[in-house]
Amino acid sequence: MLLLMALSPLLFTLGVAVDCSPYTNTISCSAADADPCCVPAAGRFVFRQRFEPDAGDKGSWAIEGLDVLECDGSPATRAGPSLTHEEIGSLCARAKDFDGEENEAAWATSEVGEGIEEVWERAWSKAGRCVTSLCDGDKDVPRFFDSLLDLHKRMKVGEALEHAGIVPSTDTMYRLEDIEAALTAYGEPVLLCDNGRLTHVLWQLHARGNLAGWVAADHGTLKTTCPADGIVYPRSTVPLPTSTTWDPIYRPSMRPITLSHDENRRVKYDDEGPAQKQLGFFKREDERRAGEYYGQDKYRDEL
C-alpha cells in the first residue's frame, strides 16, 4: 500500500495527457504545485563525471551517472518501473534520433567489467525511473540518456582545465582553488580525490521544465575530498608504444643464373705454348708432354 501511494502521482500522470506549456521554464523545486509530469518532483540532481586517465591520448572525462534527490536533499522516493538492459538497448535502438555510438562513448567504462547495457541499466534503475517528468512511455529511456549526453557536452571539464594550464602530469601538482576557479563557468564544482589524485567532478543542479535545460543548484551538503594543494591530475598509466628504427637492408643486384655448360660462361684462355724444358733426366718427360698437349685448346667453366 505504501509503495502504491508513493507511485500514485507518477502512475496517474502516465495515463493522462498533460499540457506542460505553462511550465516550460519552471525550475525544479521552485514551484510545489507544478505538475510532476512537466517538472521533476524530485528536483535536485547531482551529475557525476569521472576522469579516465587511460582513455585516449590525454585521458578523458566521462559520464559516471546521475543522482536524483528530493528538494530537501534526501534520496528520491518516487520511482517508475525497472527495465532490463535488453529492454533499454531495444528502446534506444528503436529511437529515430538516438545516436548510440556517441552516447556509448560518453560514458565511463565499468570498473567491474560490465558492458554499456549493464551500465545504462544501473543508471536507469538508480536515476532515470525516479525522474517523474519522464511520462512519454517508450520515448523516456532514450530521452533520459540524450539529456545526460547534452549535459556532459556542456560541462567540458577537460577543455576548461587545459585552458587554465591544468593538464595531466606526472611531475606537476595543482591547488584546489585553481582547479575550482577553472570550472566556475559551469557552476560550483565538487571535486573528489583518491589519495590526492583527482578522480571526479560533481555538479549539483536543478532541471528547467521537463529536462529542457539545467541550472546550478546551491552547494548543499556535498564536500570536496581533495586537499588544498598537492593535487595530482594523473596521466595515463599505460606505457606509450616505442618507435623502433631498423637499419636498411640492401639487396645485391640481380644477375642471370646459367648452367655450367652454358657457352656464354666458358672462358677461353690463351695458348700456353710449349712446356718449359728442364735439364737432366726431366728432358724426355718435357718432350713427351709438349708433343701431347701442344696446340690444343683448353677450357674450363667459370663459376
Secondary structure as UniProt FT lines:
FT   HELIX           2..14
FT   HELIX           21..23
FT   TURN            24..25
FT   TURN            28..29
FT   TURN            32..33
FT   TURN            36..38
FT   STRAND          44..52
FT   TURN            53..54
FT   TURN            56..58
FT   STRAND          60..69
FT   TURN            71..72
FT   HELIX           85..94
FT   TURN            96..97
FT   HELIX           100..106
FT   TURN            111..112
FT   HELIX           116..126
FT   HELIX           128..130
FT   TURN            132..133
FT   HELIX           137..139
FT   HELIX           140..154
FT   HELIX           157..163
FT   TURN            164..165
FT   STRAND          173..174
FT   HELIX           176..183
FT   HELIX           184..186
FT   STRAND          189..194
FT   TURN            195..196
FT   STRAND          197..208
FT   TURN            209..212
FT   STRAND          213..216
FT   TURN            220..221
FT   STRAND          231..232
FT   TURN            260..261
FT   HELIX           263..265
FT   STRAND          266..268
FT   HELIX           280..282
FT   HELIX           283..293
FT   TURN            294..295
FT   STRAND          299..301
//
